[in-house]
């Protein structure tokens, strides 16, 4: 990592990140280790051990998704104990000279069973953290004020793209053959974990309305879902022939088939702060249809890299889908090029440089 040597020459940095998920985000965000830059997955216990065993480097504990803490046990009393222990360990880590970093990925944790406890955890973590990372300026003030976070500890780091992360060799016609999509049908795609906050029901209803009025549109839903949601979506796909549902983990090699078969990716979030799905879509040159919420407002340019709609407007999603259907082939091509161009500007190396610069700035205070 020679480009970071000027930032790291005084003292090496070791970052332990938690939780560690099997997706490309963390691997891309941290990049390759170097002589003065080390990263590894590790819980707060391991971070404490690292801080106790070395004074030759800066040790950082980087927290990502908090819902892992609540997954340990569904018992309310135990959840309170886990949160209390976690926060106390973070304070102990700081007393040993460690730096706590927290990336706020979501406005609130998805489907958290203990919303009041979660808010307390977020608030106390936001106040004790040395650096709070957000991937967009949008909605920052509201979250910062709610959690009582000092503005000078907030670091805006743009989310990188997924260009060349997944295979992308299958041409459009072969991808569409796999899903038996006719040449002229406008194909909409929603790819990723299927959760209530992602507005899947609303999307199904809007595409159904399009077909009821004679519009030639299909919808492909792909991603992991709960047993209940999987059964429901499978039933919907059997009843509505213009909908295909593939409920289950999407293999890396299959991402290109879903993306290249689609004309537009639709992400009708009910609640969103940062969207990796939108970045993935742009990285495949897919225009995105989404509400004017969170980072999507900064990431997407209406009419160029996708279509934005007002989520409070009646039939806002339906109107945005109609814009997609009515977009000529030539315009769709230019939108695809614009989407890919936008993604190519979002570099993970820039993100790492900002992270390391933020860590160094704390030590220089």
N, C-alpha and C positions, 0 to 999 in steps of 0.2 A: 504493500500500500504506500508507494513512494510519494503520492500526491498529498498524503496526510503527515509526512515526516515533520514539516515545520510546526505542526500543531502538537505533535506527540514527543518531540525530542527531549523535553524536560523530564517527563515521567510517563511510563507506560500506563495504558488504560485497560482494565479488564471489566467487561460487562457481562453480568449474569442476567438472563432474561427469563421471565415467567409470566404465564405458562407457555410451554413450547407446543405449538400446534403443527400438524403435518400439512402445512400449506406453504407456498413459495414466499409469502410475505416476509417472514423473519429472515429467511436465508438471503433474500435480496436486500433487505434493509441493512443488515449488518455486514454483508459481503464477506470477503476473504480475510482471515486473520493475517497479521504481520508481526514484525519483531516488537513493535510498541503498541499493538492493538490486538486484544484477545477477546473473543466472545464465546459464550457457551450457555446452554440452557441450565437453569438452576433455580431452586426455590429459595425462600428467605433463609432457611437453615443453612444452605450451602453458601449463600451470600455472607452470612455472619461468620462462617468458618473461614472464608476467603479474606474477609476484612481483618480477622484476628491473626491470621498467619503471615500477613505481609504488610510492610509499610513502604515497600519499594515501588508501589504502583497505586493508581487511583482505582478503587473498586466501586463499581456501580451496580445497583440492583434495579433493573428496568421492568416495571410492571405493565402488562398489556391488558388482557381481558379478566375482569374481576369475577365473572360468573363461575370460573373454576373453583373459587373458594366455596361457593354455595353448593356446588355439585358433590362436595365431599360427604355431606350428610344432609338429609332432608328434615331432620329434627330441629325445631326452632331454637331450643335451648342450646344445642350443640353449635348451631350456626352462629349464635351470639358469641359463644366461647371462641370459635374459630376466628371470627372477626377481631375480637379483643386481643387474642394471642398474636394474630398477624400484625396488627398495628403496633403492639408493644415491641415485637421483634424488629419492625421497621425503625422505631425510635432507637432501639439498641444498636442497630446497624449504623445509624447516623452518628451516635455517640462514639462509635469506633472509627469515625472518619469517613464512612461510606457515603456515597451519593445515591439518593433515591430518585428515580425517573419514572414518570407515569405518562403513558400515551392514552389519551381519552379517545377511544375508537367510536364510542356510542354515547348518545345523549343520556341513555340509561341502559343497563344491562338487559339483554334479551330474555324475556320471560322469567324474570327474577322472582322467586317465591317469597322473598322478604323485602318489599320495596322500601320500608322505613329503615331497615337495617342496612340495605344497600346504599341509601342516601347518606346515612351516617358514615359508612365506610368511604364513600367517594369524597365526602366533605373533609374528613380527617386526613385521608391520603393526599388530597389536593393541597391541603395546608402544610403537611409535613414534607412533601416532595420538594426536592431542590430544583427540578426541572419538570414542567408539565408540557408535553408535546401535543399539538393538535395538527391535523393534516389540512386544515382550511381555516381561513379567517371568518367564514360565515358562521353566525350564531355563537361566536366565541363569548361575547360580552355577557349574554344571558347565562351561559353555563358557568363562567368565571364568577359572576356575581352570586349565583345560587350556591356555589360551593365555597365562596369566600377565598378564592385563590388570588394571590398577588399578581398583578399584571406583568411585573418585571421578571417573573419566573416562567412565563408562557413562551414557548418556542414554536413558531409555525414552520413545519417541515412538510413540503408537498409530497404526497404519495407518489411513488414511482410507477412506471407502466409495466406491463407484462409482455412487451415485445420480445420475441425470440425465447420466451420462457417455455411455451408449449409448442408442439409440432404444428406447422401451418403449411402443409404441402398438398392437402386435398382440395381440388378445384370445386367451384360452386356446383357444377352439374352433378358431380359424383356424390357430393355431400347431400344434395337434394334427393338423389336417387335412393340413398339409404333410408330416408324417411318418407319415400313415395310422394314427394311434393311435386305438384304440377309446375310446369315452367313459369306460368304467368301468375300464379297465386302469390299474394304478398304474405310472406312468412314472418310472424312475430315470435320472438324467443324470450323466455325467462329462464335463466340458468343460475343455479346456486341453491343453498339451503332454503327449503320452503317453509317459511315461518309466517305467523299471522300478520306481523308488522309489514310484510312485503306486499300486501294488497293483492294476493292471488285471486281471491273471490271477485274483487272488483274488475280485474283483468279478464277473467273468464266471462263475466257479465258483459263487458264492453265488446269483446270479440264476438260473443253470441249475438249482440244487437247488430253488429256489422253484417253478419251472415243472414240475419232475419230480414235485413233491408236489401239483400241481393249483392252485397259486397263480397269479393273473392278474397278471403283472408283465412289464414290458418294460425294456430297457436301451438307452440311446442313448449312444454314445461319439463325441466330436467333438474334433478337434484335430490338430495336426501330429504326425507320427510318423516314425521311421526307415523306410527302405524295407522292411527285414525285418519290423518290427512292423506296418507298414501291410499287407503281404501276409498276415500271420498274422491280423490282425483282420478283414480282408476275407473270408478263408476262414471264420472263425468265424461271421461274420454270415450267410454263405450257408448254413451248416449249421444255425444256430439262428435260426429266424424271429422270435424275440422280441428279438433283438439287432440294432441298426442301428449301423453304423460309418461315420463320415465322416472319413476321414483326410486332413488338409490344413489349411491356414490358414483359420481361421474369420473371415469378414469382420465388421466391426463391426456392420453392419446386420442380420446374421444371428444375433447373440447373443440378441436378444429372442425369436426363434423357438424356439431351443433351450431357453431358460430358461422361457418361458411355456407350453411344451408339457409341461414336467416337473412332477411332484408333489414330488420330492425330488432334491437334488443329493447325490451320494455321492462322498466323497473318502477312500478307504481307504489313506492314506499309510502307508508302511513307515517313513519318516523325514521329519520335518517340523519346522520352526521357526516360519516365518510362512507364511500361505496367502492369497495374493491371490485365489485361486479361491473361498475361503470368503467373503471380503468381497464379491466380485462376486455370489455367490449370494444373500447376505442383502440386497444392494442391489436385487435383483429380487423380494424377498419370498419366497425359496425356503428352506425348512428344509433343514438340512445334516445328513447322516449321516456321522459321522467317528469315528476312534479318539481316545482320550484321550491326545493327544500335543501337545507344543509349545503354541503360541498358541491352538490350537483349544479347549483346556480353559478358557481365559479368555474366548474369544470367544463360545462356544456355551453355552446353558443347556439341559441335557437335559430333553426333554419340552416345551420352550417354543420355542426357535429351531432345534431339531433333535434328533437322537438321538446320544448318545455311547456308545461301547462300549469294553470293555477289549480291546486288541489281543492280549493274552496269553491271553485266554479262547478255548477251542475253540468255533468257530462264533459268535464274537462279532459279526462282521459280518452273518452270516446272521440272527441274532436281532434285530439292529438293523433290518435290512430288513423283517423280519416285523412289527416294531412300526410301521413306516411303512405297510405294507399294511393293517394292522388299525386304523389311525387313521381315525375317522369324518370325513366331509366337513366338518362344523362345526369339529372340532378342527384339521383341516388349515388351514382358513381363519384361525383364531385364531393358529396357528403362523406362517402367512405374515405376518400383521400384526405379530407379535412380531419376526420376522426383519427386516422393514422398519424397525421402530422402533429396533431395535438398530443397524442400519446408519446411521440418520439421526443418531445421537449421535456418530459418528466423523467429525470435521471436519478437512479438510486445513488450514484456517486455524489450527487449534490446533497441528497438527504443525509448521507453519512458525514459529509463535511460539516453540515450544519449541526449534527448531533455532537460531533467531537468538538467543534467550536463552542457549543453551549457548555459542554463539560469543562473545557478549559476556562471559559469566562467565569464559572463559579469559583474555580480555584484562584483566579486572579483578583477576586473581590477583597 
